[in-house]
Amino acid sequence: MHGNARALLREWLFTRLDEPARAWLAECLSALDVDHGDAALATAFGLAPRKLGRGMLDLSPTELAEAERCIAGWAPATWSLADAGRILLLSGQPARAPDFAPRFRALCQTADVAEAIALYRGLSLYPDPQGLEPQVGEGLRSNMRSVFEAIAHRNPYPAMVFDAHRWNHMVLKALFVGSRLAPIHGLDARANAELARIMRDFAHERWAAGRPVPFEIWRCVGPFAEGEALADLDRVLADGNEVERKAAALALAASPDPAARQRLMRISDLQQDIASGALRWETLG
């Protein structure tokens, strides 16, 4: 699958580059097939924006569908030509001899913001995904929202590799840095009771401080909403704005507690919208 994704990326990129850029990239790829030294890779990586330009990859809907079929959750819609070139160069390196993970770490440690974004966006195409996790954890701790989102948003890697603790930390950090949760691939599939508890604690802290609660919190709570969690949703339904009330209704619809269904029946307009498919998390907000 990694090889298929790389072949797609190469095809998309080469059809968009002018002749000098194609020639430079082809020469680099051929050279790196023979020379696996760090210096050659670092030089090509650094020159990519100058040689490939600063335009966008700008994939068509058909191409984005190809990406999704190749790797579930792979969505390079916001990649630049330089991002794609850097990722193509790096993804062709061997997993061993030299080992990929320390080379990836070295690149991350010297990267500027644009380079770091490209490095992390390409995670699902690289060899040795498990070996990269320590460095990816460092990336999650970045104070740069754009670097954090390169890992967390539209990236299959976290859902494939992270354990529950790292996953929950990433989702919580998204709230702290003001990122949306919807672009996190696998958000529903990786829902868990501990994350639901963390989200409720976060909501209570915000309420106590008189601060708004991000409506997407309830997406993580809904599948585990029982008992006191239902009281939290009652509060949102009573005091929230339109988007927050819709989020609470969707959370009730996901709850396994029969009492949640009774509550949902009392807001029949939202219940009908959920039943018809007019109200979904994908279209909310």
C-alpha positions as a printed NumPy array, in Angstrom:
array([[  0.   ,   0.   ,   0.   ],
       [  2.885,   2.355,   0.777],
       [  4.296,   1.699,  -2.694],
       [  0.954,   2.299,  -4.396],
       [  0.531,   5.602,  -2.574],
       [  4.017,   6.686,  -3.559],
       [  3.332,   5.82 ,  -7.207],
       [  0.166,   7.923,  -7.13 ],
       [  1.985,  10.85 ,  -5.547],
       [  4.717,  10.682,  -8.186],
       [  2.152,  10.62 , -11.   ],
       [  0.217,  13.588,  -9.629],
       [  3.352,  15.608,  -9.064],
       [  5.039,  14.945, -12.405],
       [  1.889,  15.908, -14.346],
       [  1.869,  19.308, -12.619],
       [  5.543,  20.286, -12.824],
       [  7.179,  22.088, -15.725],
       [ 10.034,  20.405, -17.564],
       [ 12.944,  21.862, -15.527],
       [ 11.239,  20.916, -12.262],
       [ 10.471,  17.4  , -13.506],
       [ 14.054,  16.941, -14.631],
       [ 15.452,  18.101, -11.295],
       [ 13.128,  15.854,  -9.306],
       [ 13.774,  12.823, -11.508],
       [ 17.521,  13.356, -11.128],
       [ 17.195,  13.591,  -7.333],
       [ 15.085,  10.454,  -7.135],
       [ 17.576,   8.505,  -9.253],
       [ 20.512,   9.769,  -7.202],
       [ 18.836,   8.911,  -3.896],
       [ 18.153,   5.372,  -5.122],
       [ 21.946,   4.906,  -5.082],
       [ 23.173,   7.376,  -2.481],
       [ 21.409,   6.843,   0.852],
       [ 23.603,   9.336,   2.658],
       [ 22.036,  11.94 ,   4.896],
       [ 23.746,  14.844,   3.097],
       [ 22.227,  14.012,  -0.302],
       [ 18.748,  13.671,   1.169],
       [ 19.021,  16.87 ,   3.216],
       [ 20.221,  18.85 ,   0.187],
       [ 17.353,  17.668,  -2.024],
       [ 14.852,  18.215,   0.775],
       [ 16.023,  21.788,   1.314],
       [ 16.033,  22.697,  -2.397],
       [ 12.518,  21.399,  -3.107],
       [ 10.595,  24.707,  -2.787],
       [ 13.065,  26.55 ,  -5.017],
       [ 13.116,  23.832,  -7.658],
       [  9.455,  22.796,  -7.616],
       [  7.802,  26.147,  -6.977],
       [  5.406,  27.236,  -4.296],
       [  2.128,  26.297,  -5.942],
       [ -0.399,  23.807,  -4.631],
       [ -0.779,  20.166,  -5.644],
       [ -4.47 ,  20.99 ,  -6.164],
       [ -5.85 ,  17.474,  -6.585],
       [ -9.136,  16.858,  -8.349],
       [-12.057,  15.087,  -6.613],
       [-11.2  ,  11.963,  -8.627],
       [ -7.59 ,  12.057,  -7.451],
       [ -8.643,  12.599,  -3.835],
       [-10.926,   9.567,  -4.156],
       [ -7.934,   7.578,  -5.447],
       [ -5.96 ,   8.646,  -2.383],
       [ -8.734,   7.487,  -0.06 ],
       [ -8.97 ,   4.121,  -1.82 ],
       [ -5.221,   3.668,  -1.545],
       [ -4.924,   4.548,   2.16 ],
       [ -8.062,   5.184,   4.218],
       [ -7.886,   8.715,   5.533],
       [ -5.128,   9.887,   3.189],
       [ -6.31 ,  13.323,   2.052],
       [ -3.495,  15.427,   0.531],
       [ -5.913,  18.189,  -0.475],
       [ -3.858,  20.948,   1.159],
       [ -0.393,  19.782,   0.097],
       [  1.854,  22.112,  -1.852],
       [  4.091,  20.995,  -4.709],
       [  7.05 ,  21.344,  -2.344],
       [  5.294,  19.215,   0.293],
       [  4.602,  16.519,  -2.282],
       [  8.154,  16.609,  -3.616],
       [  9.724,  16.4  ,  -0.187],
       [  7.464,  13.519,   0.811],
       [  8.164,  11.697,  -2.456],
       [ 11.917,  12.05 ,  -1.895],
       [ 11.728,  10.846,   1.69 ],
       [  9.265,   8.   ,   1.151],
       [ 11.634,   6.281,  -1.249],
       [ 14.359,   5.842,   1.35 ],
       [ 15.043,   2.36 ,   2.765],
       [ 13.585,   1.239,   6.065],
       [ 16.952,  -0.23 ,   7.116],
       [ 20.645,   0.254,   6.385],
       [ 20.563,   3.135,   7.086],
       [ 17.654,   2.996,   9.516],
       [ 14.839,   5.335,   8.561],
       [ 13.632,   6.473,  12.002],
       [ 16.86 ,   8.231,  13.138],
       [ 17.158,   9.931,   9.748],
       [ 13.587,  11.174,  10.043],
       [ 14.301,  12.419,  13.557],
       [ 17.399,  14.274,  12.407],
       [ 15.453,  16.021,   9.66 ],
       [ 12.741,  17.034,  12.125],
       [ 15.25 ,  18.458,  14.583],
       [ 16.719,  20.852,  12.017],
       [ 13.507,  21.585,  10.085],
       [ 11.932,  25.005,   9.728],
       [  8.138,  25.215,  10.015],
       [  7.414,  24.489,   6.341],
       [  9.8  ,  21.525,   6.355],
       [  8.276,  20.135,   9.559],
       [  4.778,  20.37 ,   8.069],
       [  5.882,  18.359,   5.032],
       [  7.718,  15.792,   7.157],
       [  4.672,  15.098,   9.303],
       [  2.1  ,  15.226,   6.515],
       [  3.855,  12.335,   4.808],
       [  3.837,   9.959,   7.774],
       [  1.508,   7.396,   6.211],
       [  3.835,   6.964,   3.212],
       [  7.077,   6.311,   5.101],
       [  8.662,   2.992,   6.065],
       [  8.908,   1.875,   9.706],
       [  5.76 ,   3.694,  10.976],
       [  6.076,   2.333,  14.511],
       [  9.673,   3.504,  14.765],
       [  8.624,   7.073,  13.972],
       [  6.206,   7.407,  16.89 ],
       [  8.638,   8.913,  19.451],
       [  9.456,  11.757,  17.057],
       [  5.795,  12.193,  16.127],
       [  5.064,  12.573,  19.839],
       [  7.604,  15.405,  19.893],
       [  5.77 ,  17.007,  16.995],
       [  2.489,  16.881,  18.873],
       [  4.079,  18.93 ,  21.626],
       [  4.933,  21.72 ,  19.205],
       [  3.641,  25.19 ,  20.031],
       [  3.046,  25.727,  16.313],
       [ -0.577,  24.944,  15.483],
       [  0.286,  24.312,  11.821],
       [  2.841,  21.649,  12.803],
       [  0.4  ,  20.012,  15.216],
       [ -2.3  ,  19.938,  12.525],
       [  0.105,  18.376,  10.015],
       [ -0.004,  15.32 ,  12.298],
       [ -3.565,  15.508,  13.588],
       [ -5.567,  16.618,  10.543],
       [ -6.288,  14.545,   7.433],
       [ -3.498,  12.183,   8.349],
       [ -4.071,   8.409,   8.653],
       [ -0.986,   7.87 ,  10.818],
       [ -2.358,   8.645,  14.314],
       [ -5.364,   6.332,  13.945],
       [ -3.135,   3.546,  12.643],
       [ -0.277,   3.802,  15.143],
       [ -1.164,   5.674,  18.356],
       [ -2.182,   3.848,  21.498],
       [ -5.201,   5.138,  23.423],
       [ -3.143,   7.399,  25.692],
       [ -1.343,   9.174,  22.833],
       [ -4.58 ,   9.376,  20.836],
       [ -6.518,  10.944,  23.697],
       [ -3.709,  13.42 ,  24.349],
       [ -3.782,  14.484,  20.698],
       [ -7.553,  15.052,  20.677],
       [ -7.397,  17.055,  23.898],
       [ -4.497,  19.15 ,  22.617],
       [ -6.514,  19.969,  19.502],
       [ -9.023,  21.719,  21.761],
       [ -6.311,  23.6  ,  23.635],
       [ -4.734,  24.97 ,  20.459],
       [ -8.083,  25.868,  18.898],
       [ -8.107,  23.161,  16.217],
       [-11.223,  21.48 ,  14.904],
       [-11.784,  17.808,  15.669],
       [-13.653,  16.968,  12.458],
       [-10.475,  16.69 ,  10.297],
       [ -9.01 ,  14.051,  12.644],
       [ -9.189,  10.784,  10.744],
       [-10.664,   7.964,  12.837],
       [-12.244,  10.257,  15.432],
       [-15.362,   8.098,  15.722],
       [-13.641,   4.74 ,  15.288],
       [-11.113,   5.534,  18.032],
       [-13.717,   6.865,  20.511],
       [-13.196,   5.458,  23.998],
       [-14.622,   5.84 ,  27.489],
       [-11.5  ,   7.525,  28.877],
       [-11.588,  10.169,  26.163],
       [-15.27 ,  10.786,  26.882],
       [-14.413,  11.354,  30.546],
       [-11.583,  13.72 ,  29.617],
       [-13.898,  15.701,  27.35 ],
       [-16.505,  16.03 ,  30.089],
       [-13.876,  17.181,  32.572],
       [-12.719,  19.771,  30.044],
       [-16.296,  20.974,  29.563],
       [-16.818,  21.336,  33.322],
       [-13.592,  23.33 ,  33.651],
       [-14.703,  25.679,  30.886],
       [-18.133,  26.124,  32.393],
       [-16.646,  26.867,  35.804],
       [-14.438,  29.534,  34.215],
       [-17.376,  31.045,  32.333],
       [-15.851,  30.108,  28.986],
       [-17.56 ,  28.533,  25.956],
       [-17.306,  24.79 ,  25.386],
       [-16.378,  23.625,  21.855],
       [-19.399,  21.827,  20.458],
       [-17.282,  18.973,  19.021],
       [-16.563,  17.718,  22.53 ],
       [-19.944,  16.024,  22.516],
       [-19.027,  13.932,  19.492],
       [-16.488,  12.148,  21.698],
       [-18.924,  11.882,  24.611],
       [-22.04 ,  10.617,  22.797],
       [-21.196,   6.888,  22.441],
       [-20.486,   6.749,  26.197],
       [-23.152,   9.182,  27.43 ],
       [-24.898,   7.609,  30.393],
       [-25.956,   8.862,  33.804],
       [-24.31 ,  12.168,  34.678],
       [-23.148,  12.679,  31.103],
       [-26.779,  12.984,  30.094],
       [-27.154,  15.839,  32.562],
       [-24.315,  17.617,  30.755],
       [-26.205,  17.22 ,  27.482],
       [-29.376,  18.518,  29.152],
       [-27.428,  21.645,  30.086],
       [-26.269,  22.151,  26.503],
       [-29.798,  21.676,  25.172],
       [-31.139,  24.204,  27.675],
       [-28.439,  26.877,  27.41 ],
       [-26.531,  26.298,  24.19 ],
       [-26.731,  28.078,  20.862],
       [-28.138,  26.411,  17.758],
       [-24.959,  24.558,  16.806],
       [-24.352,  23.41 ,  20.394],
       [-27.92 ,  22.108,  20.705],
       [-27.532,  20.159,  17.473],
       [-24.281,  18.684,  18.774],
       [-26.014,  17.612,  21.976],
       [-28.797,  16.005,  19.947],
       [-26.269,  14.046,  17.869],
       [-24.566,  12.92 ,  21.071],
       [-27.895,  11.717,  22.456],
       [-28.512,   9.79 ,  19.237],
       [-25.182,   7.979,  19.717],
       [-25.755,   7.151,  23.382],
       [-26.477,   3.546,  24.429],
       [-28.626,   4.724,  27.367],
       [-32.426,   4.357,  26.842],
       [-32.833,   7.594,  28.774],
       [-30.997,   9.361,  25.954],
       [-33.624,   8.26 ,  23.466],
       [-36.342,   9.626,  25.72 ],
       [-34.588,  12.984,  25.789],
       [-34.169,  12.951,  22.033],
       [-37.877,  12.389,  21.552],
       [-38.534,  15.658,  23.385],
       [-36.651,  17.576,  20.691],
       [-38.57 ,  16.056,  17.801],
       [-37.386,  18.565,  15.181],
       [-33.734,  17.643,  15.741],
       [-34.588,  13.962,  16.065],
       [-36.247,  14.074,  12.644],
       [-33.258,  15.854,  11.11 ],
       [-30.944,  13.169,  12.487],
       [-33.193,  10.368,  11.247],
       [-33.353,  11.869,   7.741],
       [-29.62 ,  12.444,   7.579],
       [-30.013,  16.213,   7.332],
       [-28.161,  16.608,  10.634],
       [-24.784,  14.876,  10.834],
       [-21.457,  15.649,  12.433],
       [-19.939,  16.036,   8.965],
       [-22.199,  18.993,   8.178],
       [-22.297,  20.638,  11.596],
       [-20.458,  23.896,  12.135]])
